[in-house]
Amino acid sequence: MLPTDAPRALQGLRVLDIGHWLAGPFGATLLADFGADVIKVEPPGGQRTPMTGAISWAVEARNKKCITLALNTPRGQELFKQLLHHADVVIENFKPGTLEKWGLDYDTLAAINPRVILTRVSGFGQTGPYRDRLSFDRLGIAMGGLTYTSGYTDRPPVRPGYMVADYGSGLMNAFATLLAVYNRDVAGTGQGQQVDVSLFETIFRLSGAMVSNFDKLGVIRERSDNLVPGISPGDQFETADGHHVVFHAGADHHFVRLFEAIGLPELAHDPQYATLNQRVPHIAELNAAVGAWMSVRPVAEVIDTLVAAGVAVSRVYSAADIVEDPHYLAREDVVTVDDPVTGPIKQVGIIPKLSRTPGQIYAPAPAKGEHNDEVYGGWLGLSPEQRAELEQCGVI
């Protein structure tokens, strides 16, 4: 944990996070990690948000304040419009058309506060023939092209183990929000704008030249097992003690180092393997030689030997490996936060690292509605009696 007086990169930026589940709120979490004043807006009722449960809430609501507000009611919508005078950014990830149904569309918000930035995250975007379709992380991964290319050639496609579309769209929405903030505050336009982020487009943007290769060469990227096409040798194998190790030795000098390290100098210096183009047709036999060497050695010996030889190598990490790894710990990528509900809990640290204005965990995740008095009383000047009446009516 960094000192609480460290300068904050996003000091003074005020964000209303009205999203639910993950792709919207995660972007707000990233902004909060670097000092933005993020107000998480939750529907009233209950004790703790049902968003992802207490453990995920402890991670994704850290550094935020929390108020309750029934946005689907006329009085709640009027209160939100009052809050808008005090906000720089609104982040939402409802189904397209929801804000319009509530009378909170961008044009309405901009008429109240022309500087406001409305960042909208959805499955398929705010326009196009699919805009009204229901979507989730898995659908974004599938439509974005990632599922098709994942898995083994002789089996059906598989989804990745992480929620790549949701978390990736959180990254994209934080990035896009800051682009809009830059345009307003640094470029000097003084105007807000609407940001449109979708799950499938986030995944598609990660595909690199996939479509370009299809367009110009007619090549469809297919599943390639655990191989990186065009890299030889490189694969993943199990060690004698049951761990999995991945290595990459596509460069000519890395290939030589690898095969010298595993005791096969005759292959390291065989002229038929001298260049990558020569090695690609022999990838199966070269990988098999490395796999056979790994299979009779414990993971520690495999890693130490290849690292010493200057070969790119890593264990395939589980969560148990991550929380004990000295590199993770040295970079404070796993930190312990004293959460009021879960108690001390390990969670992902601040990423990325900034030298002058580093992010930090300023506060644990709030209780639902914990900051109602601060926001409704302080921002809007509502009296305790007015707040009590709104609470009794189910508005806050």
C-alpha positions in Angstrom: 0.0 0.0 0.0 1.4 3.4 -1.0 1.3 6.4 1.3 -2.1 8.1 1.3 -0.5 11.4 0.4 0.9 10.2 -2.9 -0.3 12.5 -5.8 -3.3 11.2 -7.6 -3.3 11.1 -11.4 -7.1 11.7 -11.7 -7.5 13.9 -8.7 -10.7 16.0 -9.1 -12.4 13.8 -11.8 -15.9 12.9 -10.5 -17.6 9.8 -12.0 -21.1 8.5 -11.5 -20.9 4.7 -12.0 -24.4 3.6 -12.7 -23.5 0.3 -14.3 -24.1 -3.2 -13.2 -22.3 -6.5 -13.3 -18.8 -5.9 -14.7 -17.9 -4.3 -18.1 -19.1 -0.8 -17.0 -18.1 -0.8 -13.3 -14.7 -2.2 -14.0 -13.7 0.8 -16.1 -14.8 3.0 -13.2 -12.7 0.9 -10.8 -9.6 1.6 -12.9 -10.3 5.3 -12.7 -10.8 5.1 -9.0 -7.5 3.2 -8.5 -5.8 6.4 -9.9 -7.7 8.9 -7.8 -11.0 9.7 -9.5 -13.9 10.3 -7.1 -16.2 7.5 -8.2 -19.7 7.3 -6.9 -21.2 3.8 -7.4 -25.0 4.1 -7.8 -26.9 1.0 -6.7 -30.6 0.3 -6.5 -32.0 0.7 -3.0 -33.0 -2.4 -0.9 -30.9 -5.2 0.5 -27.7 -5.0 2.4 -24.9 -5.6 -0.1 -25.0 -5.3 -3.8 -25.9 -8.5 -5.6 -23.6 -7.5 -8.5 -21.0 -10.2 -8.1 -21.2 -11.2 -4.4 -19.2 -10.0 -1.4 -15.8 -11.2 -2.6 -15.9 -9.7 -6.1 -17.5 -6.5 -4.7 -14.5 -6.2 -2.4 -12.3 -6.0 -5.5 -14.3 -4.1 -8.0 -15.9 -1.6 -5.6 -12.7 -0.6 -3.8 -11.8 3.1 -3.8 -15.4 3.9 -4.7 -18.2 5.6 -2.7 -21.7 4.1 -2.8 -25.1 5.7 -2.9 -28.5 4.1 -3.5 -30.9 5.5 -6.1 -33.9 4.1 -8.0 -33.1 5.3 -11.5 -36.2 3.6 -12.8 -38.5 6.0 -10.9 -39.4 9.6 -11.8 -38.2 10.9 -8.5 -35.0 9.0 -8.8 -34.4 10.4 -12.3 -34.9 13.9 -11.0 -32.4 13.3 -8.3 -29.9 11.9 -10.9 -30.3 15.0 -13.0 -29.4 17.1 -9.9 -26.4 15.0 -9.3 -25.3 15.5 -12.9 -24.5 19.1 -12.2 -21.6 17.8 -10.0 -20.3 15.1 -12.3 -17.7 14.9 -15.1 -18.4 11.4 -16.3 -21.3 8.9 -16.2 -20.5 5.2 -17.0 -23.3 2.8 -17.7 -23.7 -0.6 -19.3 -27.5 -1.2 -19.5 -29.1 -2.6 -22.5 -29.3 0.1 -25.3 -32.4 2.1 -24.9 -32.7 1.9 -21.1 -31.4 5.4 -20.4 -33.7 6.7 -23.2 -36.7 4.9 -21.5 -35.8 6.6 -18.3 -35.5 10.1 -19.9 -31.7 10.1 -19.2 -30.5 9.9 -22.8 -27.3 11.8 -23.8 -29.0 14.8 -25.3 -31.0 15.3 -22.1 -27.9 14.9 -19.9 -25.8 17.2 -22.1 -28.6 19.9 -21.9 -28.2 19.8 -18.1 -24.4 19.6 -18.1 -22.7 20.2 -21.5 -19.4 19.0 -20.1 -20.6 15.6 -19.1 -19.1 12.5 -20.7 -21.5 9.6 -21.0 -19.6 6.3 -21.5 -21.9 3.5 -22.6 -20.9 -0.2 -22.7 -23.1 -2.8 -24.3 -23.0 -6.1 -26.0 -23.3 -4.9 -29.6 -23.0 -1.1 -29.4 -25.6 1.7 -29.5 -26.2 1.4 -33.2 -26.5 -1.4 -35.8 -29.0 -4.2 -36.4 -27.9 -6.2 -33.3 -28.0 -3.3 -30.8 -31.1 -4.6 -29.0 -29.9 -8.2 -28.6 -29.1 -9.5 -25.2 -25.4 -10.2 -24.7 -22.9 -11.4 -22.1 -19.1 -11.9 -22.0 -19.2 -15.3 -23.7 -21.2 -13.9 -26.6 -18.7 -11.0 -27.1 -15.8 -13.4 -27.2 -17.6 -15.6 -29.7 -18.7 -12.8 -32.1 -15.3 -11.0 -31.7 -13.6 -14.1 -33.3 -11.7 -15.3 -30.2 -13.7 -18.4 -29.5 -13.3 -19.7 -33.1 -9.5 -19.6 -32.8 -9.2 -21.1 -29.3 -8.6 -24.7 -28.6 -7.4 -27.8 -30.4 -7.8 -28.4 -34.1 -9.7 -31.7 -33.7 -12.2 -30.4 -31.1 -14.9 -27.7 -31.0 -13.9 -24.1 -30.1 -13.6 -23.3 -26.4 -14.0 -20.1 -24.4 -10.9 -18.6 -22.6 -10.8 -19.0 -18.8 -11.0 -15.3 -18.1 -14.0 -13.0 -18.8 -12.0 -11.3 -21.5 -14.8 -9.4 -23.1 -16.1 -7.9 -19.8 -12.8 -7.0 -18.4 -11.4 -5.9 -21.8 -14.4 -3.6 -22.3 -13.7 -2.2 -18.8 -10.2 -1.3 -20.0 -11.6 0.1 -23.2 -14.2 2.2 -21.5 -11.7 3.7 -19.1 -9.4 4.4 -22.0 -12.2 6.0 -24.1 -13.4 8.0 -21.1 -10.0 9.5 -20.6 -9.8 10.3 -24.4 -13.0 12.3 -24.0 -11.7 14.0 -20.8 -8.5 15.0 -22.6 -10.5 16.4 -25.5 -12.7 18.4 -23.1 -10.1 19.6 -20.6 -6.7 19.6 -22.3 -7.6 20.2 -25.9 -9.8 22.8 -24.5 -13.2 22.1 -26.3 -15.0 22.3 -22.9 -17.6 19.9 -24.3 -18.5 16.4 -23.2 -19.5 13.6 -25.6 -20.9 10.2 -25.8 -18.6 7.1 -25.8 -19.8 3.8 -27.3 -18.0 0.6 -26.3 -19.2 -2.9 -27.1 -18.1 -6.3 -25.9 -17.6 -7.8 -29.4 -15.7 -4.8 -30.7 -13.3 -5.0 -27.8 -12.4 -8.6 -28.7 -12.3 -7.8 -32.4 -9.8 -5.0 -31.8 -7.5 -7.6 -30.2 -7.5 -9.7 -33.3 -4.6 -7.8 -35.0 -4.3 -8.6 -38.7 -6.7 -11.5 -38.7 -9.3 -9.9 -41.1 -6.5 -8.3 -43.2 -4.9 -11.7 -43.8 -8.3 -13.1 -44.8 -8.9 -10.1 -47.1 -5.6 -10.2 -48.9 -4.5 -13.8 -48.6 -7.8 -15.7 -48.1 -6.4 -17.1 -44.9 -8.9 -17.9 -42.1 -7.2 -18.1 -38.7 -8.0 -21.5 -37.3 -7.4 -23.2 -34.0 -3.7 -24.1 -33.6 -3.7 -26.3 -30.5 -1.1 -24.8 -28.0 1.1 -23.6 -30.8 1.9 -20.2 -32.1 1.7 -20.4 -35.9 5.1 -19.9 -37.5 7.1 -20.3 -34.3 9.3 -23.4 -34.0 10.0 -24.7 -31.4 7.5 -23.6 -28.9 4.8 -25.4 -26.9 3.6 -26.5 -23.5 4.5 -29.7 -21.7 4.0 -31.4 -18.3 7.0 -31.8 -16.0 7.8 -34.9 -13.9 6.0 -33.4 -10.8 2.8 -32.5 -12.6 3.3 -28.9 -13.5 2.8 -27.4 -17.0 5.5 -25.3 -18.6 5.4 -23.1 -21.7 8.4 -22.1 -23.7 9.1 -20.0 -26.9 12.3 -20.4 -28.9 11.5 -19.1 -32.3 14.6 -16.9 -32.8 17.6 -18.7 -34.2 19.9 -17.9 -31.2 17.2 -18.9 -28.7 16.8 -22.3 -30.5 20.6 -22.9 -30.2 20.5 -22.0 -26.5 17.5 -24.2 -25.8 18.9 -27.4 -27.4 22.4 -26.9 -25.9 20.7 -26.5 -22.5 18.7 -29.7 -22.8 21.8 -31.7 -23.9 21.1 -31.9 -27.6 23.9 -29.8 -29.2 23.8 -32.0 -32.3 20.3 -30.6 -33.0 21.2 -27.1 -31.9 23.9 -26.9 -34.7 22.2 -29.1 -37.3 22.2 -27.1 -40.6 18.7 -28.3 -41.4 17.4 -26.3 -38.4 19.5 -23.3 -38.8 16.7 -20.8 -39.6 13.1 -20.4 -38.5 11.7 -21.2 -41.9 13.7 -24.4 -41.9 12.4 -25.4 -38.4 8.7 -24.7 -39.0 8.1 -27.9 -41.0 9.9 -29.9 -38.2 8.0 -28.3 -35.3 6.5 -31.6 -34.1 9.8 -33.4 -33.7 11.6 -30.4 -32.2 8.8 -29.9 -29.7 8.7 -33.6 -28.9 12.4 -33.5 -28.0 11.8 -30.6 -25.6 8.7 -32.3 -24.1 10.6 -35.5 -23.5 13.3 -33.6 -21.6 10.8 -31.8 -19.5 8.8 -34.9 -18.7 11.5 -36.5 -16.5 12.5 -33.3 -14.6 10.8 -31.4 -11.8 9.5 -27.9 -12.7 12.1 -26.1 -10.7 14.9 -27.7 -12.6 13.2 -27.0 -16.0 12.7 -23.4 -15.2 16.1 -22.8 -13.7 17.9 -24.5 -16.6 16.1 -22.6 -19.3 16.2 -19.2 -17.6 20.0 -19.7 -17.1 20.2 -20.4 -20.8 18.4 -17.3 -21.8 15.3 -19.1 -23.1 11.8 -17.7 -22.7 10.0 -20.0 -20.3 7.2 -19.9 -17.7 5.2 -22.1 -15.5 1.5 -22.1 -16.3 0.3 -20.4 -13.2 -2.8 -21.1 -11.1 -4.2 -18.7 -8.5 -2.2 -20.6 -5.9 1.0 -20.1 -7.8 0.3 -16.4 -8.3 -0.2 -15.5 -4.6 3.1 -17.1 -3.7 5.3 -15.9 -6.6 8.1 -13.6 -5.5 7.9 -11.5 -8.7 4.2 -10.8 -8.2 4.8 -9.9 -4.6 7.8 -7.7 -5.3 5.7 -5.7 -7.8 2.8 -5.5 -5.3 0.5 -7.1 -7.8 -1.1 -9.1 -5.0 -2.1 -7.0 -2.0 -4.1 -7.6 1.1 -7.0 -5.2 1.8 -8.9 -5.2 5.1 -12.5 -5.3 3.8 -15.3 -4.7 6.4 -17.4 -7.6 5.1 -14.9 -10.3 4.0 -12.1 -9.4 6.4 -8.5 -9.3 5.2 -8.6 -10.4 1.5 -5.9 -10.8 -1.1 -6.7 -9.1 -4.4 -5.1 -7.8 -7.5 -2.9 -4.8 -6.9 -2.6 -1.5 -8.9 -1.9 -2.0 -12.5 -0.3 -0.2 -14.4 2.6 1.4 -12.5 3.1 5.2 -12.7 6.3 6.7 -11.2 5.0 10.2 -10.1 1.3 9.6 -9.7 0.9 6.0 -8.8 -2.4 4.5 -8.1 -3.2 3.0 -4.8 -6.0 1.4 -2.8 -7.3 4.3 -0.8 -10.3 2.7 0.7 -12.0 -0.8 0.9 -15.3 -1.4 -0.9 -18.1 0.6 0.7 -21.3 -0.7 2.2 -24.4 -0.2 0.0 -25.6 3.3 0.5 -22.8 4.2 2.8 -22.3 7.6 1.3 -25.9 8.7 0.9 -25.6 11.4 3.5 -22.4 12.7 2.1 -23.7 12.9 -1.5 -27.3 13.8 -1.0 -26.6 16.1 2.0 -23.3 17.5 0.8 -23.8 17.8 -2.9 -27.5 18.5 -3.1 -28.1 20.0 0.3 -31.0 17.7 1.2 -31.9 17.8 4.9 -32.0 14.7 7.1 -35.8 14.8 7.0 -35.8 15.0 3.2 -33.3 12.1 2.9 -35.4 10.0 5.3 -38.6 10.6 3.3 -36.8 9.6 0.1 -35.5 6.4 1.8 -39.0 5.6 3.1 -40.4 5.9 -0.4 -37.7 3.6 -1.8 -36.1 6.3 -4.0 -32.7 6.1 -2.2 
